[in-house]
Amino acid sequence: MAVRATGSETDVPLSDRDFLRIAELVHTLAGIVLAEAKRPLVQSRLIKRLRVLHLPDFAAYANFISDPGNTSERLELISAVTTNVTSFFREQHHFETLTKIALPPLMAKAQAGARVRIWSAGCSSGEEPYSIAASLLSVSPDVQRYDVRILATDIDRTMIERTRRGVYPRDVALGMAPELARRLFAESKPGEPLHVSEKVKRLVTCNALNLQDSWPMKGPFDVIFCRNVVIYFDKPTQERLWQRFSDLLAPEGFLMIGHSERITGAALSEFRTEGMTTYRRR
C-alpha cells in the first residue's frame, strides 16, 4: 500500500517498500525506530527534501540516501525525522532536584578545586542546557571562577547551530519567573527576540553527537540529562545507552530522563531512584 498526501504540492505516494528502506536506514544511522504510525510524518517532512534534490519520488530518494557518499543528505534525513519539542525548565521537578540536591555539594567540590561536568544529551535547540546553566548561576553566581562546564549534544546539526546562536522568540519567557528570565537573557528592546546572555552561554559547549557512535568524552559526568530521547530507540539500543550513561557517571551522579522513560536492563541495578524520573548512580 502507498500513502498519498493530500494537496498538489505533496501528491507523491510513499510505498511500503520505500518507507521500509528509509526506516531501516534511519535505524542503522541513528537507532531511531520509525513505526508505521510515523509514515505520514515521514512523508510530509521528506517531501521537502525531494523538492530540494529535484527527485521524482521516494524510490529515487531511498536510492539517493542509500549511497554512503551522500553524507550531507543523510544528516538532512535524520534532522527531518527527529522531533524537537522542548522548552525552558521543562519538567520542573528535575530542575528543583538539580538546584536543591545535586548542585550545592557539587559547587562545594568545585570551590575546593574539583571539576564538575554536566551533559545535556539530546539538547535540541538549547533550552535544556541553558536552563541548566541558569540553575548553576542561581546556586553559585560566581560559577565561572571554577572548573564547571555543561556539554550540550544533539544528533541534529541544525539544532546545534540554533543552540550556539542562543536566540529565541520572546514568548519562550511567558510564565517564566522574572528573575529567571533576567538571569537567562540579555537585555532587549520590546519586540526583539531574546538572546541568551554571554554569562550563560560561556558555561555551555555545543557539539553534534550521534548517541549510536563512539563518545569522544571520557567523563566522569556528575549529572546527565537525557530526556525524551531514548524512548525513540528499540529496547536493545535503550539498554545499551542506559549502560553507557551509567559507565560515564561519577559515583552518586544523577541521571535525569523523560517522563515516559524508565531505565531497563543490567544498568538498572547500578542506580537508585532519587525522585520522579531521576536516578542516582550507586
FENNORFEN-V771319 format. One record per helix or strand. SS is the DSSP state (@ for helix, = for strand). FROM is the first residue (numbers start at 1). TO is the last residue. If there is no record, write none. Layout:
SS	FROM	TO
SS	FROM	TO
This chain:
=	2	3
@	8	10
=	14	15
@	16	30
=	32	32
@	36	53
@	58	66
@	71	81
@	92	111
=	116	121
@	127	139
@	143	145
=	148	154
@	157	165
=	167	168
@	170	173
@	178	184
=	185	185
=	194	196
@	198	201
=	204	208
=	221	226
@	230	232
=	233	233
@	235	248
=	249	257
@	266	270
=	271	275
=	278	281
